[in-house]
Amino acid sequence: MTEPRDPEPSSPDQPASDRELGTEQSPTSEPSPTSEPPLTSEPPLNRRAAREAAKLGAGDPLLGPDPDATQLLPQAEETTELIPRDDATQLFPAADATRLFPAADPTRLLPAADATQLIGSAAPPSTGGGDTGGTGIRSVIARHPRAWLFSTLAVVFVLLGTGAVFAGAAVGSSGTGSSAAPAAVSAPAPTKSVTPPRPTPSTPAAATALRTCSVSAQAAASGLGSFGGAVLNATTGEVLFDRNGSKGVAPASNMKSLTAATALAVLGPDYRFSTTVYAGTTPGSIVLVGGGDPTLSALPVGQESVYPGAPKLSDLAAQVNSAWEKLHPDLPISSVVLDASMWNTSDEWDPSWPVSERTIGYQPLITALMVDGDRANPRLATSPRSTHPIENAGAAFIAALGLPAGTPVSQGSTGASDVQLGQVKSQPVSALIGQMLPNSDNTIAEMLARVSSKVGGKDGSAASLAAFVPATIASSYQLDTAGLVVKDGSGESNQDGIPPLLLARFMAKASAGGQHLNVIYSALPVSGRTGTLATRFTGANAVARGAVTAKTGSIATAYTLGGIVHAVDGTPLAFGFFAEGKLSATAAMAAIDTLTTAVFRCGNNLSNN
């Protein structure tokens, strides 16, 4: 039986699939325009080959008919359909798409060499008896046609994917391969936005120091009761510590500092209180006119009262006797009129003052005429005061004149002529302040306040001080007096109020010494050295002795201290500390001293925390 012959070798230009498997075209390829190549004879097959050939002819019963190998490797026309020649130049910059594949024909997916080099020899087995070890690629493909089909397609997809990568790179590059490159579209020029310049401060903000020294524990001491306080740098004015600093608190004798400042602003440091005697309009009468000098002394020459250098009543009496003798040599003085009408004589005691202040000896009735501050013992600062200071002054004057004890004495504001018989003056206000502040003299303080009101155009009353003192402090020293409440000049009233910040700022001004405030600062007590601070700052607080210049304050419901701390680092710190409540005087003063000493140690590193 004659077996079908393999086709004769075709031209080298014919695809390897045609040369190997015959001229059957791929189902997707177009018919060849030439006639089918002639068949050639091939040697007969042995029995095994026959059986294999039968299998090839019938196909695998499980996998179905055997596809023609030409379906596994696409024909040239298929390749050109996948990558058309006309469009290939759009994918690659080169003019000829064959640059993607080394083969001469761009439709080739395999080199031009015989396909048998890639998949092995398909020559028929030997005609001798016995098996030669296989029937070639045909039998392999016959047994697994679909596996080979899918593998071949995978190879094709990989090659096509590689081409796509190069095509993308070419399209993204600025080549000239495309003959129809799209014209560049010019975008409209963006509108230039003008950004306004950022505002910058003409002067950079000063750096804020980080302060770490706290006195919070000392400020919370139970001995301070309801506490208010403030500390500031006396040089820069920067507030370093503030506890209720803007709230008015009873200042006790720290009110005397503002009273002194008022007197300096209104009266001036050289003003002197006067006590004058005029001839009366009634024959034989004289009028003693008080000018608010509490220091006028009944002590004889050579003896000093608590007010060193005070004018003597004896000196005034001598002037009067001499002048009267010249005017009325034949008419003796027969009556004395006491004129204390510089302010209303009934306005002599504030209802908020405890009566014990007078009976113990801290405060007299406030009248424009008195001697030795109406003390029972002029040599003692604390000495009981009377209920009739004007009469006491009259009696002392009659004795100084040498008149009989029963000489008629009256009080009034009329009956004086213009004839002055004699006058004595106190020491200047600057000296009086120097006597008032170290010893916290209430009597001088009240007289300074009342006389300042009278000379300043008010009526000299206690009520006038409420508006007069704040207005004077504000206008004269440019201080904010919000919260300042004034009931008196001494601070004896628990209804007075000074904000701690106001007191601290005032003390800073006083330490600077302008506007005669050096008079106040130089008169303030010094810790552990002078005045009411002489016995303070003991024990652990002794380290601050000599370093605190401040005014003390003490009434039954308030204990205060305000002034300047010369800190250990050299910084002057102005402060005002106020303890309010029903407190132990000893505990309150000790707590204030401890707090002040802590501030002394902190210096400009004092923190408000």
Secondary structure, DSSP 8 states (H G I E B T S, - for coil): ------B----TTS-HHHHHH-S---TTS---SS----B-------HHHHHHHHHHHH-BTTTBS---GGGTS--HHHHHHHS-HHHHHHHSSSS-GGGGSSSSSTT-SS-SS-THHHH-------SSSS--S---HHHHHHHSHHHHHHHHHHHHHHHHHHHHHHHHHHHHTT-S--TT---------------------SS---------EE-HHHHT-GGGBEEEEEEEETTT--EEEEESTTS-B--GGGHHHHHHHHHHHHT-TT---EEEEEEESSTTEEEEE--S-TT-B-S-TT---SSTT--BHHHHHHHHHHHHHHH-TT----EEEEE-TTS-TT----TTS-THHHHHTS-----S--SGGGBSSTT-SS--B-S-HHHHHHHHHHHHHT--TT--EEE-S--EEEEEEEEEE---HHHHHHHHHHHT-HHHHHHHHHHHHHHTTS---TTTHHHHHHHHHHHHH----TT-B-S-SSS--TT-BB-HHHHHHHHHHHHHTGGGTHHHHHHS-BTTTSGGGTT-S-GGGGGGTTTEEEEEEEETTEEEEEEEEE-TTS-EEEEEEEEESS--HHHHHHHHHHHHHHHHHHGGGEE--
